[in-house]
């Protein structure tokens, strides 16, 4: 899901209302394909605005063009929410870009609708050796209908924290390895309380679908959906309890900002970078933003706090070739370069994600402005627990999200929000 980050990143809590949410989530990427009448020397592309886009259609694009003789022509990047609607329209109209970024929540759904090209024939034709890739990342796109594009990397979620504030208040630092020692939910809450002042929030953990999945699985549940993709397990007791606990960080304990303060694009990142929040649950991909914008304090990363489990969720960074792409061969050549050791090295050096290529991942090392515990990103990837896929994720999200927003602002309880949505969500999943 990734994913895929909020209105801010990839999978926002776009809770503006049923119709609006449906329009924003009912799409992603992918679309029918062909390959006729295109300029074989030009590859068109599209993504939403973030650090991944900056690299793919920046330095990686330039290096690929020099090596291949092809030209990559990307569309102007837009915010995540706008991307969902704009490019859905392009796909429906039958003229999508050749290579598109896809919200990992919707991979199976788009694949089942046959709007994404199966790239397995390209993998076999070019004798791609999967041993050079991280197995779980490579296999993420292997679906019943074929291999729906490739995950160019994964951006695991961790707890970013203001180390300077911890030291100022004499609060013990979180673990430097993926450990639950002194880092349970209770420990986390006490830490957030100790760091909260009239000018600084102790933490921010609520933003996108990842928070739903992380807290519910770590409370012993299945996450948002059951493994077979047919049940809305977020509404089970473990999920309800976990999400109410997360909501109460703001509603009851007052250690997290109100939903209204973090709903806007990049609001939570801006609060953290400005020193207004001591801890932030977010994906590895925000590291570039933090390195550019944090000037007055030292920051680092820690594992997700544990309860029954200590999982995280990595945003799988997906690139797909729409089935109606005009230059699928050129798109594959670019995708192959992005996921190889040359293209992937840029992601590792900028610490935007753990790249698909094992060789490229060797370049993830501490650097100026980077977290000292950078090795935790790789450890986080080893404790990954993504949302189970469904054939109607977009429709399900559009149903339950508006009611969940009501719970986040305290109008109703999480149990009321999720229980009242369950039958309708499961009808959509069926």
C-alpha positions as CSV (number, residue, x, y, z in Angstrom):
1,X,0.0,0.0,0.0
2,X,3.0,1.9,0.4
3,X,2.3,2.6,0.2
4,X,2.7,2.6,-0.8
5,X,2.2,8.1,2.4
6,X,-0.7,10.3,3.0
7,X,-2.2,13.1,1.1
8,X,1.4,13.6,1.5
9,X,2.9,10.7,0.1
10,X,1.4,7.7,-1.4
11,X,-1.6,6.4,0.3
12,X,-3.3,9.2,2.0
13,X,-6.2,9.2,4.3
14,X,-8.2,10.9,1.7
15,X,-11.3,11.2,3.8
16,X,-13.1,14.0,2.2
17,X,-16.2,12.1,1.5
18,X,-17.5,8.9,-0.2
19,X,-17.7,10.3,-3.7
20,X,-14.5,12.3,-3.6
21,X,-12.6,9.5,-2.0
22,X,-13.9,7.0,-4.5
23,X,-12.7,9.2,-7.4
24,X,-9.3,9.6,-5.8
25,X,-8.7,6.0,-5.0
26,X,-10.4,4.2,-7.9
27,X,-7.5,4.2,-10.1
28,X,-3.8,4.3,-9.8
29,X,-2.3,3.3,-13.0
30,X,-2.2,0.6,-15.5
31,X,-4.2,0.3,-18.6
32,X,-4.6,-1.6,-21.8
33,X,-1.6,-1.9,-24.1
34,X,-0.4,-2.0,-27.5
35,X,2.6,-0.5,-29.2
36,X,1.4,0.9,-32.5
37,X,2.2,4.3,-34.1
38,X,4.6,5.5,-31.4
39,X,8.0,7.0,-31.7
40,X,10.2,4.0,-30.8
41,X,12.9,6.4,-29.7
42,X,10.7,8.1,-27.1
43,X,9.4,6.7,-23.8
44,X,6.7,8.7,-22.0
45,X,6.3,8.4,-18.3
46,X,4.3,9.6,-15.3
47,X,4.6,9.6,-11.5
48,X,3.4,11.7,-8.6
49,X,5.7,14.3,-7.0
50,X,8.2,12.9,-4.5
51,X,11.8,12.0,-4.2
52,X,11.4,8.8,-6.3
53,X,10.0,10.9,-9.1
54,X,12.9,13.3,-8.8
55,X,15.4,10.5,-9.3
56,X,13.6,8.4,-11.9
57,X,12.9,11.3,-14.2
58,X,16.0,13.2,-13.1
59,X,19.5,11.7,-12.8
60,X,18.4,8.1,-13.7
61,X,16.6,9.3,-16.8
62,X,19.7,11.3,-17.9
63,X,22.0,8.4,-17.4
64,X,19.7,6.0,-19.2
65,X,19.3,8.3,-22.2
66,X,23.1,8.5,-22.6
67,X,23.4,4.7,-22.4
68,X,20.5,3.8,-24.6
69,X,20.0,6.5,-27.1
70,X,16.3,6.6,-26.1
71,X,14.6,9.8,-24.9
72,X,12.4,9.7,-21.8
73,X,9.6,12.3,-21.8
74,X,7.8,12.5,-18.4
75,X,4.6,14.4,-17.7
76,X,4.9,17.1,-15.1
77,X,4.6,15.5,-11.6
78,X,1.5,16.3,-9.5
79,X,0.5,15.6,-5.9
80,X,-0.4,12.0,-5.1
81,X,-4.1,12.7,-4.9
82,X,-4.2,14.5,-8.2
83,X,-2.2,11.7,-9.8
84,X,-4.9,9.2,-9.0
85,X,-7.6,11.2,-10.9
86,X,-5.6,12.7,-13.7
87,X,-4.0,9.5,-14.9
88,X,-7.1,7.4,-14.5
89,X,-8.6,9.7,-17.0
90,X,-5.7,9.1,-19.4
91,X,-6.0,5.4,-19.0
92,X,-9.7,5.4,-19.6
93,X,-9.1,7.4,-22.7
94,X,-6.7,4.9,-24.1
95,X,-3.7,7.1,-24.2
96,X,-1.6,6.4,-21.1
97,X,2.1,7.1,-20.8
98,X,4.4,4.2,-21.5
99,X,5.7,3.8,-18.0
100,X,3.6,4.7,-14.9
101,X,4.0,4.7,-11.2
102,X,1.3,2.7,-9.4
103,X,0.0,2.9,-5.8
104,X,0.9,-0.6,-4.5
105,X,-2.5,-0.9,-2.9
106,X,-4.1,-1.3,-6.3
107,X,-1.7,-3.6,-8.1
108,X,-3.9,-6.7,-8.0
109,X,-7.0,-4.8,-8.8
110,X,-5.4,-3.2,-11.9
111,X,-3.9,-6.5,-12.9
112,X,-7.2,-8.4,-12.7
113,X,-8.7,-5.7,-14.9
114,X,-6.0,-6.4,-17.4
115,X,-5.0,-2.8,-17.6
116,X,-1.4,-3.6,-16.9
117,X,1.0,-5.4,-19.3
118,X,2.4,-8.7,-18.1
119,X,6.2,-8.2,-18.3
120,X,7.1,-11.8,-17.7
121,X,7.9,-12.3,-21.4
122,X,10.4,-9.5,-21.2
123,X,12.0,-11.0,-18.1
124,X,12.4,-14.3,-19.8
125,X,13.5,-12.9,-23.2
126,X,16.3,-10.9,-21.5
127,X,17.2,-13.7,-19.2
128,X,16.9,-11.5,-16.1
129,X,18.6,-13.2,-13.2
130,X,16.3,-12.8,-10.1
131,X,19.1,-13.8,-7.8
132,X,20.5,-10.3,-8.2
133,X,17.2,-8.9,-6.7
134,X,15.7,-8.9,-3.2
135,X,13.4,-11.9,-3.5
136,X,10.3,-10.5,-1.7
137,X,10.5,-7.2,-3.6
138,X,10.8,-9.0,-6.9
139,X,8.0,-11.4,-6.2
140,X,5.6,-8.7,-5.1
141,X,4.4,-8.2,-8.7
142,X,4.1,-11.9,-9.5
143,X,0.3,-12.3,-9.6
144,X,-2.1,-14.9,-11.0
145,X,-2.5,-12.9,-14.2
146,X,1.3,-12.6,-14.7
147,X,4.0,-10.2,-13.6
148,X,2.4,-6.8,-13.3
149,X,5.4,-4.5,-13.7
150,X,8.2,-4.4,-11.2
151,X,8.8,-3.0,-7.8
152,X,11.8,-0.8,-8.3
153,X,12.4,-0.8,-4.5
154,X,10.7,-0.6,-1.1
155,X,10.5,2.3,1.3
156,X,10.1,0.7,4.8
157,X,8.4,2.7,7.5
158,X,10.3,3.5,10.6
159,X,10.0,6.0,13.5
160,X,11.9,9.2,12.7
161,X,12.8,11.1,15.9
162,X,14.3,14.3,17.0
163,X,17.4,13.2,18.9
164,X,18.1,16.7,20.1
165,X,14.8,16.9,21.9
166,X,15.3,13.4,23.5
167,X,18.6,14.6,24.9
168,X,17.1,18.0,26.0
169,X,14.4,16.3,28.1
170,X,16.6,13.4,29.3
171,X,14.4,10.8,27.6
172,X,16.0,7.5,26.9
173,X,16.7,7.0,23.2
174,X,14.8,4.3,21.3
175,X,16.5,1.0,20.3
176,X,19.2,1.2,17.5
177,X,18.3,-2.3,16.2
178,X,14.9,-3.9,15.4
179,X,14.2,-4.7,19.0
180,X,11.2,-4.4,21.4
181,X,13.4,-3.9,24.5
182,X,12.0,-0.9,26.3
183,X,10.0,-0.1,23.1
184,X,6.5,-1.4,23.5
185,X,3.3,0.6,22.9
186,X,3.3,1.5,26.6
187,X,6.9,2.6,26.4
188,X,6.2,4.6,23.2
189,X,3.2,6.4,24.9
190,X,5.3,7.3,27.9
191,X,8.0,8.6,25.7
192,X,5.5,10.7,23.7
193,X,4.2,12.2,26.9
194,X,7.7,13.1,28.1
195,X,8.4,14.9,24.9
196,X,5.1,16.8,24.6
197,X,5.2,20.5,25.5
198,X,3.0,23.5,24.6
199,X,5.2,24.0,21.5
200,X,6.0,20.4,20.5
201,X,3.8,17.3,19.9
202,X,5.3,14.1,21.2
203,X,4.5,12.1,18.0
204,X,2.6,11.8,14.7
205,X,1.5,8.3,13.7
206,X,-1.8,8.7,11.8
207,X,-1.6,9.5,8.2
208,X,-2.2,6.8,5.6
209,X,-3.3,3.2,5.2
210,X,0.1,2.1,6.5
211,X,-0.8,3.2,10.0
212,X,-4.0,1.1,9.8
213,X,-2.1,-2.0,8.8
214,X,0.9,-1.5,11.1
215,X,-1.0,-1.0,14.3
216,X,-3.6,-3.7,13.6
217,X,-1.0,-6.4,12.6
218,X,1.2,-5.5,15.6
219,X,-1.9,-5.9,17.8
220,X,-2.2,-9.5,16.6
221,X,-4.7,-8.9,13.7
222,X,-4.6,-9.7,10.0
223,X,-4.4,-6.1,9.0
224,X,-6.9,-4.3,6.8
225,X,-7.9,-7.3,4.8
226,X,-7.8,-11.1,5.2
227,X,-5.2,-13.1,3.4
228,X,-7.7,-14.3,0.8
229,X,-8.8,-10.7,0.2
230,X,-12.4,-11.3,1.1
231,X,-12.8,-10.1,4.7
232,X,-12.5,-6.6,6.2
233,X,-10.4,-7.7,9.1
234,X,-9.6,-4.2,10.2
235,X,-13.1,-4.3,11.8
236,X,-12.0,-7.3,13.9
237,X,-11.4,-6.6,17.6
238,X,-7.6,-6.4,17.2
239,X,-7.9,-3.8,14.5
240,X,-10.6,-1.7,16.3
241,X,-8.5,-1.7,19.5
242,X,-5.3,-0.8,17.6
243,X,-6.8,2.1,15.6
244,X,-8.6,3.5,18.7
245,X,-5.3,3.4,20.5
246,X,-3.7,5.4,17.7
247,X,-6.5,7.9,17.5
248,X,-6.4,8.4,21.3
249,X,-2.9,9.6,21.1
250,X,-4.5,12.8,19.9
251,X,-8.0,12.6,21.3
252,X,-7.2,11.4,24.8
253,X,-3.5,11.7,25.6
254,X,-3.0,15.0,23.6
255,X,0.5,13.9,22.6
256,X,-0.3,14.0,18.8
257,X,-1.8,16.8,16.8
258,X,-5.5,16.9,15.7
259,X,-6.2,15.3,12.3
260,X,-7.0,18.7,10.8
261,X,-3.4,19.8,11.5
262,X,-1.8,16.9,9.5
263,X,-4.3,16.3,6.7
264,X,-2.8,18.7,4.2
265,X,0.0,17.8,1.8
266,X,3.3,17.2,3.6
267,X,1.9,18.7,6.8
268,X,3.4,16.0,9.1
269,X,6.8,16.2,7.4
270,X,6.8,19.9,7.8
271,X,5.9,19.8,11.5
272,X,8.7,17.3,12.1
273,X,11.3,19.2,10.1
274,X,10.4,22.4,12.0
275,X,11.0,20.7,15.3
276,X,7.2,20.8,16.2
277,X,6.9,17.0,16.5
278,X,9.4,14.8,18.4
279,X,8.6,11.5,16.6
280,X,7.1,10.7,13.2
281,X,6.0,7.4,11.7
282,X,6.8,7.6,8.0
283,X,8.5,5.9,5.1
284,X,12.2,5.9,4.2
285,X,11.4,8.0,1.1
286,X,10.9,11.2,3.2
287,X,14.6,11.1,4.1
288,X,15.6,13.3,1.2
289,X,13.1,16.0,2.3
290,X,14.3,15.8,5.9
291,X,18.0,16.1,4.8
292,X,17.2,19.2,2.9
293,X,14.9,20.9,5.4
294,X,16.2,20.0,8.9
295,X,18.8,22.6,9.9
296,X,18.6,23.0,13.7
297,X,18.6,19.6,15.3
298,X,19.9,16.1,15.0
299,X,17.6,13.3,13.9
300,X,17.7,9.6,13.6
301,X,15.4,6.5,13.1
302,X,14.1,3.8,15.3
303,X,12.0,0.7,14.9
304,X,8.2,0.6,15.1
305,X,7.1,0.0,18.8
306,X,6.0,-3.6,19.5
307,X,3.0,-5.2,21.1
308,X,2.0,-8.7,20.0
309,X,4.2,-8.3,16.9
310,X,6.8,-5.8,15.7
311,X,6.0,-5.5,12.0
312,X,6.3,-2.6,9.7
313,X,5.0,-1.9,6.2
314,X,7.2,-1.0,3.3
315,X,5.7,1.1,0.4
316,X,6.5,-1.0,-2.6
317,X,7.5,1.5,-5.3
318,X,5.9,0.1,-8.4
319,X,6.4,1.0,-12.1
320,X,4.0,-0.6,-14.6
321,X,3.6,-0.6,-18.3
322,X,0.0,0.1,-19.2
323,X,-1.5,-2.5,-21.6
324,X,-2.2,0.3,-24.1
325,X,1.2,1.8,-23.9
326,X,2.4,3.0,-27.3
327,X,6.1,2.1,-26.7
328,X,6.1,-0.9,-24.3
329,X,9.5,-2.1,-25.6
330,X,11.1,1.2,-24.7
331,X,9.3,1.3,-21.4
332,X,10.7,-2.1,-20.5
333,X,14.2,-1.0,-21.4
334,X,13.9,2.0,-19.1
335,X,12.3,-0.1,-16.3
336,X,15.1,-2.7,-16.6
337,X,17.7,0.1,-16.2
338,X,15.9,1.6,-13.2
339,X,15.8,-1.7,-11.4
340,X,19.4,-2.6,-12.3
341,X,22.6,-1.9,-10.3
342,X,23.2,1.4,-12.2
343,X,19.8,2.9,-11.8
344,X,19.1,1.5,-8.4
345,X,22.3,2.9,-7.0
346,X,20.8,6.4,-7.1
347,X,18.0,5.4,-4.7
348,X,20.5,3.9,-2.3
349,X,22.9,6.8,-2.3
350,X,20.0,9.3,-1.7
351,X,18.5,6.8,0.8
352,X,15.1,7.2,-0.8
353,X,14.3,3.4,-0.7
354,X,15.9,0.0,-0.5
355,X,16.4,-0.7,-4.3
356,X,15.4,-3.9,-6.0
357,X,19.0,-4.6,-6.9
358,X,21.1,-6.2,-4.1
359,X,24.3,-4.7,-5.7
360,X,22.7,-1.2,-5.7
361,X,21.6,-1.6,-2.1
362,X,25.2,-1.8,-1.0
363,X,25.3,2.0,-1.5
364,X,23.0,2.6,1.5
365,X,25.4,4.1,4.0
366,X,25.3,7.0,6.4
367,X,26.1,10.4,5.0
368,X,25.9,14.0,5.7
369,X,22.6,14.8,7.2
370,X,21.5,11.2,7.1
371,X,20.4,9.1,10.2
372,X,23.2,7.4,12.0
373,X,21.2,4.2,12.3
374,X,20.7,3.9,8.5
375,X,21.1,0.1,8.7
376,X,17.6,0.0,10.3
377,X,16.1,0.5,6.9
378,X,17.3,-2.9,5.8
379,X,16.3,-4.4,9.1
380,X,12.8,-2.9,8.7
381,X,12.6,-4.5,5.2
382,X,13.2,-7.8,6.9
383,X,10.2,-7.3,9.2
384,X,7.9,-6.2,6.5
385,X,4.2,-7.1,6.5
386,X,2.3,-5.6,3.6
387,X,-1.5,-5.3,3.3
388,X,-3.1,-8.4,1.8
389,X,-4.2,-7.6,-1.7
390,X,-7.8,-7.6,-3.0
391,X,-9.5,-7.2,-6.3
392,X,-11.5,-4.1,-5.0
393,X,-9.1,-2.2,-2.7
394,X,-10.0,1.1,-4.1
395,X,-13.7,0.6,-3.6
396,X,-13.2,-0.7,-0.1
397,X,-11.1,2.3,0.9
398,X,-13.6,4.7,-0.5
399,X,-16.3,3.1,1.7
400,X,-14.6,2.9,5.1
401,X,-12.3,6.0,5.0
402,X,-14.9,8.7,5.4
403,X,-16.3,7.1,8.6
404,X,-12.8,6.5,9.9
405,X,-12.1,10.2,9.5
406,X,-15.0,10.8,11.8
407,X,-13.4,8.6,14.4
408,X,-10.1,10.4,14.0
409,X,-11.7,13.7,14.9
410,X,-13.7,12.1,17.7
411,X,-17.2,12.4,16.3
412,X,-17.7,8.6,16.6
413,X,-15.6,5.7,17.9
414,X,-13.4,3.6,15.7
415,X,-15.6,0.6,16.4
416,X,-18.7,2.5,15.2
417,X,-16.8,3.6,12.1
418,X,-15.5,0.2,11.1
419,X,-18.4,-2.0,12.2
420,X,-20.9,0.2,10.3
421,X,-18.7,-0.2,7.1
422,X,-18.0,-3.9,7.3
423,X,-20.9,-5.4,5.4
424,X,-20.6,-2.9,2.5
425,X,-16.8,-3.3,2.3
426,X,-17.1,-7.1,2.2
427,X,-19.8,-6.9,-0.4
428,X,-17.3,-4.9,-2.5
429,X,-14.5,-7.4,-1.9
430,X,-16.7,-10.3,-2.9
